[in-house]
Amino acid sequence: MRVLRHPQQTGELLKSRLEAWRAYEPLFREVERIVEDVKRRGDEALVEYTRKFDGVDLTELGIRVPREKVEEAYEKVPDGFPEAVETLRDRVSQVASRMLENLKTEVELDGVSIKIEPKPVESAGCYVPGGRASYPSTAVMTSTPAKAAGVERVVACTPPGEGGSVNPATLVALDLCGVDEVYRVGGAQAVAAMAYGTETIKPVRVVVGPGNRYVTAAKMLVSRSVRVDLPAGPSELLVLADSSADPTLVALDLVSQAEHDVDAVCGLVTDSEDLAFRVVEEVERILGGCGRREVVSESLSKNGFVVVCGSMEEALEFVDEFAPEHLEVHVSNPEDLAGRVRSAGVVLVGPYAPTAFSDYYAGLNHVLPTGGYAHSYSGLSVLDFVRLVGFVESTPEALRESLKVVELLSKVEGLPNHLESVSGRFG
C-alpha cells in the first residue's frame, strides 16, 4: 500500500479518481450497439450475446429460469442459509418500510389541504451479478426495497454459469424475497432487455443493481428511457482513523474489502503517522495467511493507499473530496466526527460497525455509489421504487382568497385563461 502525504502527494490520486469514469466513454459505443440490437431483435439478440459472452446456448434451456430449478436450488444450499437470507431480508425490509412511512406528508394551509404520498412503480428489474460468482446478498438488497415499496412485478436478471445454471444461493435468495421472474441473462443485454422488453421479458419501469463496466454503461444509456438507480462500480472502503484506532481492526477491514476483486479501492486516512505504518505492517502480516490472497494482494498493491494528514480537519476535507462508497470512522469521538461527513455512500461509526457487518446484517442497503458519485447520489433504497404523488383539495373560501395572487401571476406570465379558470367559479 502506498503511503502519501496530504495535500502534497494526493493530487494525482484525487485527479485519477475524477477521471476514472471517462474510461466509460469509448465503452459507450460498444454497449450502445448491444442495447440497440436487443431493442431491435429481442430474444434472438439475448441468445446470441449469451452464447458469445457466457458460452451458454439458451436455445433449448430457455431464457427464464423455470420454477422447478428454483425449488431444486433449496437442496443445494448449506443448512441455515435460507434462515440467514430471511434475517437479512427482514432487516432491510424494516428499514425500507420505516422510510416509506416517513415519506407521507400532510399540510393544512388556510383551507387548502395538501397531501404527498409515495406510490410504487408498477414493475422493477434487478440486476444481480453472477456467472461463476454468487451474490445472494445483492439479490436481497435489490429486490427487498422494491417489494417493501409495493411494486407488483419484480424481475431479476443474472448471468448463467456453466451449462446455463444459475447459482443456487442466488435463486434461493431471490425466491425468499418474492421475486416474480428470474432470467438467466447478464451483461448489457440484460439491462437492455429489462428496459425495453423482448418476446420473453416484459419491460420494467425501473432498473437497479450493480455490475461490471458493461452493465453500468448500459444503465447510463437506458436511463434516457427508464429510471435507474446509481452508478455502482468496483467496491470501495475508506477508513478515517486517529491514534486511538486499533491497527489490527483497520487492517482486517481493508483486507476484507480488498477481497471483492482486484479493482476494489481501499484506503486509510489518518492524522497519525505512527498508526499509518502500524496498519501497513498489520496488512502485510494478515496477507501471509488470508483467504483469496492473490486477489487481496493485487487489489491493495494496485489501488490501496494510506494518506497521512496534518490534522483531522485535513483528513475530513480529503474524505469529502474522495466521496467513498463505504467510510469507517475509527476515532476517539466517532459520533461527532461522523456527523460532519458530507459525501459518502454509508458512514460506519465506531469499531463495532465494520463494512462486512453493514453488508450482511445491519439492514442498510449495500448497493451504494462509487467512483466519487457519492457527491451527488444516495445508496439504493425504497425511494428508488416509488413516485411521490401530491393531492390538493381546497375550500371555496380558500380558492376565493387566491384570486389576487392568481391574477398577478397569470398577468405577468401572459396566461389570462388561468385567471378565468379560477374567477369563473364565482360568477
C-alpha positions as CSV (number, residue, x, y, z in Angstrom):
1,M,0.0,0.0,0.0
2,R,1.3,3.5,-0.9
3,V,1.8,6.0,1.9
4,L,1.0,9.5,0.8
5,R,1.2,13.0,2.4
6,H,-1.8,15.2,2.1
7,P,-2.0,17.5,0.2
8,Q,1.4,17.4,-1.3
9,Q,1.1,13.8,-2.7
10,T,-2.6,13.2,-3.1
11,G,-3.3,15.4,-6.1
12,E,-2.8,12.6,-8.6
13,L,-4.9,10.2,-6.6
14,L,-7.9,12.5,-6.5
15,K,-7.4,13.5,-10.1
16,S,-7.3,9.9,-11.3
17,R,-10.5,9.3,-9.4
18,L,-12.3,12.1,-11.1
19,E,-11.1,10.9,-14.5
20,A,-11.9,7.2,-13.8
21,W,-15.4,7.3,-15.3
22,R,-14.0,8.8,-18.5
23,A,-12.9,5.3,-19.3
24,Y,-16.5,4.5,-19.9
25,E,-16.7,6.9,-22.9
26,P,-15.2,4.5,-25.5
27,L,-17.2,1.7,-23.9
28,F,-20.5,3.5,-24.5
29,R,-20.2,3.0,-28.3
30,E,-19.8,-0.8,-27.9
31,V,-22.5,-1.0,-25.3
32,E,-24.9,1.1,-27.3
33,R,-24.7,-1.3,-30.2
34,I,-25.7,-4.1,-27.9
35,V,-28.6,-2.1,-26.4
36,E,-29.9,-1.1,-29.8
37,D,-29.6,-4.7,-31.1
38,V,-31.6,-6.1,-28.1
39,K,-34.3,-3.4,-28.8
40,R,-34.4,-4.5,-32.4
41,R,-34.1,-8.3,-32.3
42,G,-35.3,-9.1,-28.7
43,D,-34.8,-12.7,-27.6
44,E,-32.7,-13.6,-30.7
45,A,-30.1,-11.0,-29.6
46,L,-30.2,-12.2,-26.0
47,V,-29.5,-15.8,-27.1
48,E,-26.7,-14.6,-29.4
49,Y,-24.9,-12.5,-26.8
50,T,-25.3,-15.1,-24.0
51,R,-23.6,-17.6,-26.3
52,K,-20.9,-15.1,-27.2
53,F,-20.1,-13.8,-23.7
54,D,-21.1,-16.6,-21.4
55,G,-20.6,-19.6,-23.5
56,V,-24.1,-20.8,-22.9
57,D,-26.8,-21.7,-25.5
58,L,-30.2,-20.7,-24.3
59,T,-32.0,-22.1,-27.4
60,E,-33.1,-25.3,-25.5
61,L,-32.6,-24.1,-22.0
62,G,-34.8,-21.0,-22.3
63,I,-34.2,-17.5,-21.0
64,R,-36.5,-17.8,-18.0
65,V,-35.5,-20.0,-15.1
66,P,-38.3,-22.5,-14.5
67,R,-39.9,-22.9,-11.1
68,E,-38.6,-26.4,-10.7
69,K,-35.0,-25.2,-10.9
70,V,-35.8,-22.7,-8.1
71,E,-37.2,-25.5,-5.9
72,E,-34.2,-27.7,-6.6
73,A,-31.9,-24.8,-5.5
74,Y,-33.1,-25.2,-1.9
75,E,-31.5,-28.7,-1.8
76,K,-28.1,-27.3,-2.9
77,V,-27.5,-24.5,-0.3
78,P,-25.9,-25.0,3.1
79,D,-28.0,-25.7,6.2
80,G,-29.2,-22.5,7.7
81,F,-28.7,-20.4,4.6
82,P,-32.4,-19.7,3.9
83,E,-32.7,-18.5,7.5
84,A,-29.7,-16.2,7.1
85,V,-31.3,-14.7,4.0
86,E,-34.6,-14.3,5.8
87,T,-32.8,-12.4,8.6
88,L,-31.1,-10.0,6.2
89,R,-34.3,-9.6,4.2
90,D,-36.4,-8.8,7.2
91,R,-33.9,-6.2,8.5
92,V,-33.6,-4.5,5.1
93,S,-37.4,-4.6,4.8
94,Q,-37.9,-3.0,8.2
95,V,-35.6,-0.1,7.3
96,A,-37.3,0.4,4.0
97,S,-40.8,0.3,5.4
98,R,-40.0,2.8,8.1
99,M,-38.5,5.1,5.5
100,L,-41.7,4.7,3.4
101,E,-43.9,5.7,6.3
102,N,-41.9,8.8,6.9
103,L,-42.4,10.0,3.3
104,K,-46.1,10.6,3.9
105,T,-46.8,14.4,4.4
106,E,-50.0,16.3,5.2
107,V,-50.2,20.1,5.4
108,E,-53.1,22.4,6.0
109,L,-52.7,26.0,4.7
110,D,-55.8,28.1,5.4
111,G,-58.4,25.9,3.9
112,V,-56.1,24.2,1.4
113,S,-55.3,20.5,2.2
114,I,-52.1,19.2,0.7
115,K,-51.1,15.5,0.9
116,I,-48.0,13.9,-0.5
117,E,-48.0,10.1,-0.7
118,P,-45.5,7.6,-2.1
119,K,-46.9,5.4,-4.9
120,P,-45.0,2.3,-6.1
121,V,-43.9,1.9,-9.7
122,E,-45.7,-0.9,-11.5
123,S,-42.6,-3.0,-12.2
124,A,-38.9,-3.2,-11.4
125,G,-35.9,-5.1,-12.7
126,C,-33.0,-6.2,-10.5
127,Y,-29.6,-7.0,-11.9
128,V,-27.7,-9.5,-9.8
129,P,-24.1,-10.3,-10.8
130,G,-23.4,-14.0,-11.3
131,G,-21.8,-16.4,-13.7
132,R,-19.0,-18.1,-11.7
133,A,-19.7,-16.0,-8.6
134,S,-22.5,-15.9,-6.1
135,Y,-24.1,-12.7,-4.7
136,P,-27.2,-13.6,-2.8
137,S,-26.8,-10.5,-0.6
138,T,-27.2,-8.4,-3.7
139,A,-30.3,-10.3,-4.6
140,V,-31.7,-9.3,-1.2
141,M,-30.6,-5.7,-1.4
142,T,-32.1,-5.0,-4.9
143,S,-35.4,-6.8,-4.6
144,T,-36.4,-6.3,-0.9
145,P,-36.9,-2.5,-1.1
146,A,-38.9,-3.0,-4.3
147,K,-41.3,-5.4,-2.5
148,A,-41.4,-3.2,0.6
149,A,-42.5,-0.3,-1.7
150,G,-45.3,-2.4,-3.0
151,V,-44.0,-3.0,-6.5
152,E,-46.3,-5.6,-8.1
153,R,-43.9,-7.2,-10.5
154,V,-40.2,-7.6,-9.6
155,V,-37.9,-9.5,-12.0
156,A,-34.3,-10.4,-11.8
157,C,-31.6,-11.0,-14.4
158,T,-28.4,-12.8,-13.5
159,P,-25.7,-14.2,-15.8
160,P,-25.7,-18.0,-16.3
161,G,-22.9,-20.2,-15.1
162,E,-21.6,-23.4,-16.6
163,G,-24.2,-25.3,-18.5
164,G,-26.7,-22.4,-18.1
165,S,-27.1,-23.0,-14.4
166,V,-27.9,-20.1,-12.0
167,N,-26.2,-20.1,-8.7
168,P,-28.5,-21.9,-6.2
169,A,-27.8,-19.4,-3.4
170,T,-28.9,-16.6,-5.7
171,L,-32.0,-18.4,-6.7
172,V,-33.0,-19.2,-3.1
173,A,-32.4,-15.5,-2.1
174,L,-34.5,-14.2,-5.0
175,D,-37.3,-16.6,-4.2
176,L,-37.3,-15.8,-0.5
177,C,-37.5,-12.1,-1.4
178,G,-40.6,-12.7,-3.5
179,V,-39.1,-12.0,-6.9
180,D,-41.7,-12.9,-9.6
181,E,-39.5,-13.8,-12.6
182,V,-35.8,-14.8,-12.9
183,Y,-33.9,-14.8,-16.2
184,R,-30.5,-16.3,-16.9
185,V,-29.1,-13.5,-18.9
186,G,-26.4,-10.9,-17.9
187,G,-24.4,-8.0,-19.1
188,A,-25.5,-5.0,-21.1
189,Q,-28.0,-7.2,-22.9
190,A,-29.9,-8.0,-19.7
191,V,-30.2,-4.3,-18.8
192,A,-31.5,-3.6,-22.3
193,A,-34.0,-6.4,-22.1
194,M,-35.4,-5.2,-18.8
195,A,-35.5,-1.6,-20.0
196,Y,-37.1,-2.2,-23.4
197,G,-38.5,-5.7,-23.3
198,T,-38.2,-8.7,-25.5
199,E,-40.6,-11.5,-26.5
200,T,-39.8,-13.3,-23.2
201,I,-39.0,-10.4,-20.8
202,K,-41.6,-7.7,-20.5
203,P,-40.2,-4.2,-19.9
204,V,-40.0,-2.6,-16.4
205,R,-40.2,0.9,-15.1
206,V,-37.0,0.9,-13.0
207,V,-33.7,-1.0,-13.4
208,V,-31.4,-1.3,-10.4
209,G,-28.4,-3.2,-9.3
210,P,-24.6,-3.2,-9.5
211,G,-22.5,-4.8,-12.2
212,N,-19.4,-4.6,-14.3
213,R,-18.5,-1.7,-16.6
214,Y,-20.7,-3.0,-19.4
215,V,-23.7,-3.2,-17.0
216,T,-23.0,0.3,-15.6
217,A,-22.6,1.8,-19.1
218,A,-25.8,0.1,-20.2
219,K,-27.7,1.5,-17.2
220,M,-26.5,5.0,-18.1
221,L,-27.7,4.6,-21.6
222,V,-31.1,3.2,-20.9
223,S,-31.7,6.0,-18.3
224,R,-32.9,8.0,-21.2
225,S,-35.9,5.7,-21.3
226,V,-36.4,4.2,-17.8
227,R,-35.4,5.1,-14.3
228,V,-32.1,3.6,-13.0
229,D,-30.6,3.8,-9.5
230,L,-26.9,4.8,-9.5
231,P,-23.5,4.2,-11.0
232,A,-22.1,1.3,-8.9
233,G,-18.6,0.2,-9.9
234,P,-15.8,-1.6,-8.1
235,S,-16.3,-1.6,-4.3
236,E,-14.5,1.0,-2.1
237,L,-13.6,1.5,1.6
238,L,-12.0,4.5,3.2
239,V,-11.1,4.3,6.9
240,L,-10.9,7.6,8.8
241,A,-8.8,7.0,11.9
242,D,-6.8,8.7,14.6
243,S,-4.1,7.5,17.0
244,S,-6.8,5.8,19.2
245,A,-7.7,3.3,16.4
246,D,-6.8,-0.4,16.7
247,P,-4.4,-1.0,13.7
248,T,-5.4,-4.7,13.6
249,L,-9.1,-3.9,13.1
250,V,-8.3,-1.3,10.5
251,A,-6.1,-3.8,8.6
252,L,-8.7,-6.5,8.8
253,D,-11.3,-4.3,7.3
254,L,-9.1,-3.1,4.5
255,V,-8.2,-6.7,3.6
256,S,-11.9,-7.7,3.8
257,Q,-12.9,-5.1,1.3
258,A,-9.9,-5.8,-1.0
259,E,-11.1,-9.4,-1.5
260,H,-14.0,-8.3,-3.6
261,D,-11.9,-8.1,-6.7
262,V,-8.6,-6.6,-8.0
263,D,-10.3,-3.3,-8.8
264,A,-11.5,-2.7,-5.3
265,V,-10.3,0.6,-3.8
266,C,-9.2,0.6,-0.1
267,G,-7.5,3.3,1.8
268,L,-6.7,4.7,5.3
269,V,-6.8,8.4,6.1
270,T,-5.3,9.5,9.3
271,D,-3.5,12.3,11.2
272,S,-1.3,9.7,12.9
273,E,1.9,8.7,11.1
274,D,2.5,6.0,13.7
275,L,-0.9,4.5,13.0
276,A,-0.3,4.7,9.3
277,F,2.8,2.5,9.4
278,R,1.4,0.1,12.0
279,V,-1.6,-0.5,9.8
280,V,0.7,-1.2,6.8
281,E,2.6,-3.7,8.9
282,E,-0.6,-5.4,10.0
283,V,-1.9,-5.7,6.5
284,E,1.3,-7.4,5.5
285,R,1.0,-9.8,8.4
286,I,-2.6,-10.7,7.6
287,L,-1.8,-11.2,3.9
288,G,0.6,-14.0,4.9
289,G,-2.3,-16.3,5.7
290,C,-5.6,-14.8,4.5
291,G,-8.0,-16.3,2.0
292,R,-8.2,-15.1,-1.6
293,R,-4.6,-13.9,-1.0
294,E,-3.8,-13.3,-4.7
295,V,-6.9,-11.1,-5.2
296,V,-6.3,-9.1,-2.0
297,S,-2.6,-8.6,-2.6
298,E,-3.2,-7.4,-6.2
299,S,-6.0,-5.1,-5.1
300,L,-4.0,-3.5,-2.3
301,S,-0.9,-3.2,-4.4
302,K,-2.7,-1.6,-7.3
303,N,-5.4,0.5,-5.5
304,G,-4.5,0.5,-1.8
305,F,-3.2,3.6,-0.1
306,V,-2.6,5.4,3.2
307,V,-3.0,9.2,3.4
308,V,-1.3,11.0,6.3
309,C,-2.8,14.4,7.0
310,G,-1.5,17.2,9.2
311,S,-4.8,17.3,11.2
312,M,-8.2,15.7,11.4
313,E,-9.7,18.7,9.7
314,E,-7.4,18.0,6.7
315,A,-8.5,14.3,6.9
316,L,-12.1,15.3,6.8
317,E,-11.5,17.5,3.7
318,F,-9.9,14.6,1.9
319,V,-12.8,12.3,2.8
320,D,-15.3,14.7,1.4
321,E,-13.3,15.2,-1.8
322,F,-12.8,11.5,-2.2
323,A,-16.6,10.7,-1.5
324,P,-16.1,6.9,-0.8
325,E,-18.7,4.2,-1.1
326,H,-18.0,3.0,2.5
327,L,-16.5,5.2,5.2
328,E,-15.5,3.7,8.5
329,V,-14.8,6.1,11.3
330,H,-12.3,4.8,13.9
331,V,-11.6,7.8,16.1
332,S,-11.9,8.7,19.8
333,N,-15.1,10.8,19.2
334,P,-16.7,8.8,16.3
335,E,-20.3,10.2,16.6
336,D,-19.1,13.8,16.4
337,L,-16.7,13.4,13.6
338,A,-19.1,11.1,11.6
339,G,-21.8,13.7,11.7
340,R,-19.5,16.2,9.9
341,V,-19.0,13.9,6.9
342,R,-20.9,15.2,3.8
343,S,-20.0,12.9,1.0
344,A,-20.1,9.1,1.5
345,G,-22.4,6.2,0.5
346,V,-22.6,5.0,4.1
347,V,-20.8,6.1,7.2
348,L,-20.0,3.3,9.6
349,V,-19.5,4.8,13.1
350,G,-17.0,3.3,15.6
351,P,-15.1,0.0,15.8
352,Y,-18.2,-2.2,16.0
353,A,-19.7,-1.3,12.6
354,P,-17.3,-2.9,10.1
355,T,-18.3,-2.9,6.4
356,A,-19.0,-6.6,6.3
357,F,-21.5,-6.2,9.2
358,S,-23.3,-3.5,7.2
359,D,-23.3,-5.5,4.0
360,Y,-24.6,-8.7,5.6
361,Y,-26.7,-7.9,8.6
362,A,-27.3,-4.3,9.7
363,G,-30.3,-3.6,7.4
364,L,-29.0,-0.6,5.4
365,N,-28.8,-1.3,1.7
366,H,-25.3,-2.1,0.4
367,V,-25.8,-1.0,-3.2
368,L,-24.0,2.3,-3.0
369,P,-22.5,4.9,-5.2
370,T,-18.8,4.5,-6.1
371,G,-16.2,6.4,-8.1
372,G,-16.9,9.7,-6.4
373,Y,-20.7,9.6,-7.3
374,A,-21.4,9.8,-3.5
375,H,-21.1,13.6,-4.1
376,S,-24.5,13.6,-5.8
377,Y,-26.1,10.1,-5.4
378,S,-27.5,8.2,-2.5
379,G,-27.5,4.5,-2.0
380,L,-30.3,2.2,-3.3
381,S,-33.4,2.4,-1.1
382,V,-37.2,2.2,-1.2
383,L,-37.1,5.7,-2.7
384,D,-35.9,4.2,-6.0
385,F,-39.2,2.3,-6.3
386,V,-41.8,5.0,-5.6
387,R,-43.1,8.2,-7.0
388,L,-44.2,11.0,-4.7
389,V,-47.7,12.0,-5.8
390,G,-49.3,15.2,-4.5
391,F,-53.0,15.7,-3.7
392,V,-54.6,19.2,-3.3
393,E,-58.1,19.9,-2.0
394,S,-59.5,23.4,-1.3
395,T,-62.5,25.1,0.3
396,P,-64.4,27.7,-1.7
397,E,-63.2,30.4,0.7
398,A,-59.5,29.4,0.1
399,L,-60.0,29.4,-3.6
400,R,-61.6,32.9,-3.5
401,E,-58.7,34.1,-1.3
402,S,-56.2,33.1,-4.0
403,L,-57.8,35.4,-6.7
404,K,-55.4,38.3,-6.3
405,V,-52.3,36.2,-6.3
406,V,-53.5,34.2,-9.3
407,E,-54.4,37.4,-11.1
408,L,-51.0,39.0,-10.7
409,L,-49.0,35.9,-11.6
410,S,-51.2,35.0,-14.6
411,K,-50.9,38.5,-15.9
412,V,-47.1,38.6,-15.6
413,E,-46.8,35.2,-17.4
414,G,-49.3,36.2,-20.1
415,L,-51.8,33.4,-19.3
416,P,-55.2,35.2,-18.9
417,N,-57.2,32.0,-19.0
418,H,-55.5,30.8,-15.8
419,L,-57.3,33.6,-14.0
420,E,-60.6,32.9,-15.8
421,S,-60.5,29.3,-14.7
422,V,-60.4,30.5,-11.1
423,S,-62.6,33.6,-11.2
424,G,-65.1,31.9,-13.3
425,R,-66.1,29.7,-10.4
426,F,-67.6,32.7,-8.6
427,G,-69.7,34.2,-11.4
